[in-house]
Amino acid sequence: MLLGVVAHVAFWLLLLFGITEIGVGRAVLFVVLWGIGYAVSGWLMIGSMLFTSYVAVLDIVLVLLVFKGDVQLR
């Protein structure tokens, strides 16, 4: 559950700090994709678990777009 919160916080922080890098149009697209995932997760029995994974995938794509590649850890 804690990792789900981390995924959501990372998504919104990446979106806010990366909006100048990815542009407003792509930022709106990511918010729309997040909204679609949120709406669909309510229809499924295990939707909340799937929604967290879905947001994590959106995080990965945002990292690749904002940082123009993978983040170096060292």
NORPETA-V705975 format. One record per residue. N is the residue number from 0. PSI is psi in whole degrees, 0 to 359 (none if undefined). OMEGA is omega in whole degrees, -180 to 180 (NA if undefined). Layout:
# NORPETA-V705975
((N PSI OMEGA) (N PSI OMEGA))
This chain:
# NORPETA-V705975
((0 321 179) (1 322 180) (2 331 175) (3 320 177) (4 319 178) (5 318 180) (6 318 180) (7 317 179) (8 318 179) (9 321 180) (10 308 -176) (11 325 177) (12 316 177) (13 321 -180) (14 317 -179) (15 314 -177) (16 339 -177) (17 6 -176) (18 328 178) (19 330 -179) (20 318 -175) (21 343 -180) (22 158 -177) (23 322 -179) (24 314 178) (25 325 178) (26 317 177) (27 320 177) (28 317 179) (29 322 177) (30 320 178) (31 317 177) (32 320 177) (33 315 180) (34 320 177) (35 316 178) (36 320 179) (37 317 -179) (38 317 -178) (39 327 -178) (40 335 177) (41 338 -178) (42 341 -176) (43 150 -179) (44 320 179) (45 35 -175) (46 326 -178) (47 323 178) (48 321 179) (49 326 -180) (50 323 178) (51 318 177) (52 322 178) (53 317 178) (54 324 177) (55 321 177) (56 319 175) (57 323 176) (58 316 -179) (59 315 180) (60 320 178) (61 318 178) (62 316 -180) (63 324 180) (64 316 -176) (65 315 -176) (66 4 179) (67 44 180) (68 187 -180) (69 150 179) (70 127 176) (71 130 -177) (72 349 177) (73 none NA))
